[in-house]
Amino acid sequence: MIDDFIEVNGEHIPKDKAMALIRMLCNHAKQIAGDFHGQKRSDKFRANWPNEDVFAECNWRSFVEAVRADYARLLGEPNVREDDKHHMFLAVVLWDMVDKASPEKFAGNQIFPNTQQFEGDKRENRKIVESFGKQSNTFKELLMGSTRYH
């Protein structure tokens, strides 16, 4: 059945394989998000995001362009297997297809490894604490902070 396939550059990809390739790209973005979490982050960041897995699950979209750049680099590497290159290429093309078809566009920042934004900065972290404190921004804490008991 033709409905069980997605056409990519004339190639018919089974939908389950297409979903697996997109999951591969998303999981790679989650890994990079986890690496980001492990860098030099402010106390406020740690209060808001104490768990790396929760952070990665909620913020992986900010690292999709880093995955695409990594895949583009790997496509040019002679020691990467051709099957792996083909999977990375299809994952990027399928992601683009999904992204273009999505009515909701991601408006967040894209963050790349090996940048100051990714690595963190002690001075910036200190300024964040000075300006905004160390407390979490959870809704419960914001709500409780607005209630005064006398």
C-alpha positions in Angstrom: 0.0 0.0 0.0 1.3 3.4 -0.9 -0.2 4.9 2.2 2.3 3.0 4.4 5.2 4.9 2.8 6.6 8.4 2.6 8.4 9.5 -0.5 11.8 11.1 0.0 13.7 12.1 -3.1 12.0 9.3 -5.1 12.6 6.7 -2.4 9.7 5.1 -0.6 10.4 5.0 3.1 8.1 2.8 5.3 6.3 5.1 7.8 7.6 3.1 10.8 11.2 3.6 9.5 10.5 7.3 8.9 9.3 7.6 12.5 12.4 5.8 13.8 14.7 8.1 11.9 12.9 11.2 13.3 13.1 9.7 16.8 16.9 9.1 16.1 17.3 12.9 15.4 15.2 13.9 18.4 17.1 11.5 20.7 20.4 13.0 19.5 19.0 16.5 20.4 18.0 15.2 23.8 21.6 13.9 24.3 23.0 17.3 23.5 20.4 18.9 25.8 21.7 16.6 28.6 25.2 17.7 27.8 24.1 21.3 28.0 22.5 20.7 31.4 25.8 19.3 32.7 27.8 22.4 31.9 28.4 25.5 34.1 24.9 26.7 34.8 23.7 29.2 37.3 22.2 28.3 40.7 18.8 29.6 39.4 19.1 27.3 36.4 19.8 24.4 38.8 16.8 25.3 41.0 14.5 25.3 37.9 16.1 22.3 36.3 17.5 19.9 38.9 17.0 16.8 36.7 18.9 16.4 33.5 16.4 14.0 31.9 13.4 16.4 32.6 15.4 19.3 31.1 16.3 17.3 28.0 12.7 16.1 27.5 11.4 19.7 27.8 14.1 21.6 25.9 15.4 19.2 23.1 14.0 21.4 20.3 16.7 24.1 21.1 19.3 21.6 20.0 17.9 20.3 16.7 20.1 22.7 14.6 23.1 21.4 16.4 22.1 17.8 15.4 21.6 18.9 11.8 25.1 20.5 11.8 26.6 17.4 13.4 24.9 15.2 10.7 26.1 17.5 7.9 29.6 17.2 9.3 29.4 13.4 9.5 28.0 13.1 6.0 31.4 14.4 4.8 33.5 12.0 6.9 35.0 9.2 4.9 35.1 6.8 7.9 31.3 6.9 8.5 29.4 4.0 7.0 27.3 4.7 4.0 24.2 3.2 5.7 24.6 5.6 8.6 25.1 8.6 6.3 21.9 7.6 4.4 20.0 7.4 7.7 21.3 10.8 8.9 20.4 12.3 5.5 16.9 10.9 5.6 16.4 12.0 9.2 17.3 15.6 8.3 15.0 15.6 5.2 12.1 14.0 7.1 12.6 16.5 10.0 12.3 19.3 7.5 9.2 17.8 6.0 7.6 17.5 9.5 8.7 21.0 10.5 7.3 22.6 7.3 4.0 20.8 7.7 3.7 21.7 11.4 1.3 24.6 12.1 3.3 25.5 15.2 6.8 26.8 14.6 9.4 26.6 17.3 10.3 30.1 18.3 13.1 29.3 20.8 16.8 29.8 20.5 19.0 27.2 18.9 22.1 26.3 21.0 25.3 24.8 19.7 28.0 22.9 21.5 31.4 24.5 21.8 29.9 28.0 22.2 29.9 30.2 25.3 26.2 29.9 25.5 26.5 26.1 25.7 29.5 25.9 28.0 28.2 28.5 30.5 29.9 31.5 31.9 30.7 32.1 35.6 30.4 35.8 35.3 27.0 35.5 33.5 25.9 33.0 36.1 26.8 35.5 38.9 24.9 38.3 37.2 21.8 36.1 36.9 21.9 35.4 40.7 22.5 39.1 41.4 19.6 40.1 39.2 17.1 37.3 39.7 18.2 35.4 42.8 18.7 31.7 43.2 15.1 30.6 43.7 13.1 28.5 41.3 10.6 29.9 38.9 8.0 27.1 39.4 4.4 28.2 39.3 3.8 27.0 42.8 6.7 29.0 44.2 5.7 32.1 42.3 2.1 31.7 43.5 3.2 31.2 47.1 5.6 34.1 46.9 2.8 36.4 46.0 0.7 35.4 49.0 1.7 37.2 52.2 0.9 35.7 55.6 0.7 38.2 58.5 
